[in-house]
Amino acid sequence: MNSLDVSRWQFGITTVYHFLFVPLTIGLSFLVAGMHTAWVRTGHPRWYQLTRLYGQLFLINIAMGVVTGIVQEFQLGMNWSDYSRFVGDVFGAPLALEGMVAFFLESTFIGLWVFGWDRLPRRLHLATIWITATGSLLSAYFILAANSWMQHPVGYRIDPATGRAQLTDFVAVLTNKVALITLAHTLAGAFLAAGALVTAVGLWRLIRRTGDAHDTPAMRTAVRLGGWTTLASGAALALTGDTQGKIMTSVQPMKMAAAEALYHTATPAPFSVLTIGSLDGSHPILSLELPRLLSFLATGSFSGTVQGIDNLQAQYTALYGPGSYAPIIPATYWSFRLMIGVGMLAMLTAAWGLYSTRRGRTPSSKWLLRAAAVTPLLPLLGGVFGWIFTEVGRQPWIVFGQLRTADGVSPGVSTADVITSLTLFTLLYAVLAVIEVRLVLRGARAPLPDPAAPGEPADDEPPLAFAY
């Protein structure tokens, strides 16, 4: 292994670890804001209890997300200096806005929300969590705009003197069709993750504490809210994923071909549900296909043409020169299917939870309890597999059609340097994982707060006195 291989492993590991917290942070911010709004509007104590319970889980995840996210930007300069030099003029604008606008909103107003109970007027306090949620949305948007430029470069030119990409149209970068559909797909995944967590915690507390008059009304509401959120977001994932697939086919046809292990151009093309054996069809053991479905997913027509890996390899060789332009086929093929499969399992658990709480019933199934224990992990794994598919499927390009991954690594960083930092990051993240799990379990098991809702700030205590 050389420094390129180890740098790719390090970036992959740290990015996957960071992304475990991103969807939960985005989705929970809006769900907690919704719970808080319901409490302010209705005054019902169960909404106050749910806001405080899931608000605590939200705070844990946003803290871990910030800590692990900082590493990503440092890595660009440490291990990928040639890449940073190439994209710096383009990436500077969206990443600056992410820090100065999105992160500012998140970090400032989350503090006001945390310390504003009993100190800020109710509606002003409610506004702080909605602004925090808006900040998380903007943060995702600016980051995805930068990543989507790597998938489909727009609004730039190559400086002939320096060989660097220069930004010429910032609006084009922000309205990149890949960025817009990826944002919608990512938000759907975030709500799937948050809904699954809300459902799982509610089911666990209902089944383990059946008959607890203090817990039951609030937890039944949590299961219903989380379950419907999970199902609705799963449907949104399917719709946005369909659109994303068509856009991906137009800008990165090799990725679609790799996702289906389609080696030869086909009209119409079948969708491979499952293949056991060689993916190139030379030694298949079991192959299950749905006729014409891939043509529809890729082109919108059941008789559309989908280009194959071998045909695209020949085109890219003629266009870009000698080399392999196909990604690792097993990684793209199976990550695509695992992404879909684990998401569907989370939706099944949510539907089971909704059925078990219909008409005021309280669930008691031990199998449902076991399913609830693993359900929060399923959307997170789905997101991880989705990003593995997205990034591995783009290889060998780090910026599609413009810069190869092998040309983006830092030339002055040795293999030993990267192995050392990779080892330290892995050990540190292992410790953080233990802390995260313990904090989330403790928060999920904590007694619900007193249902007596807090009042408005006293007249003799100015709303912002705590800030001085």
Buried (B, 14 or more C-beta within 10 A) or exposed (E): EEBBEBBBBBBBBBBBBBBBBBBBBBBBBBBBBBBBBBBBEEEBBBBBBBBBBBBBBBBBBBBBBBBBBEBBBEBBEBBBBBBBBBBBBBBEBBBEBBEEBBBEBBEBBBEBBBBBBBBBEBEBBBBBBBBBBBBBBBBBBBBBBBBBBBBBBBBBEEEEEEEBBEBEEBEBBBEBBBBBBBBBBBBBBBBBBBBBBBBBBBBBBBBEBEEBEEBBBBBBBBBBBBBBBBBBBBEBBBEBBBBBBBBBBBBBBBBBBBBBBBBBBBEBBBBBEEBEEEBBBEEEEEBEBEEBBBBBBBBEEBEBBBBBBBBBBEEBEEEEEEEEBBBEBEBBBBBBBBBBBBBEBBBBBBBBBBEBBEEEEBBEBEEBBEBBEBBBBBBBBBBBBBBBBBBBBBBBBBBBEBBBBBBBBBEEBEBEBBBEBBEEBBEBBEEBEEEBEEBBEEBBEEEBBEEEBBEEBEEEEEBEEBEE
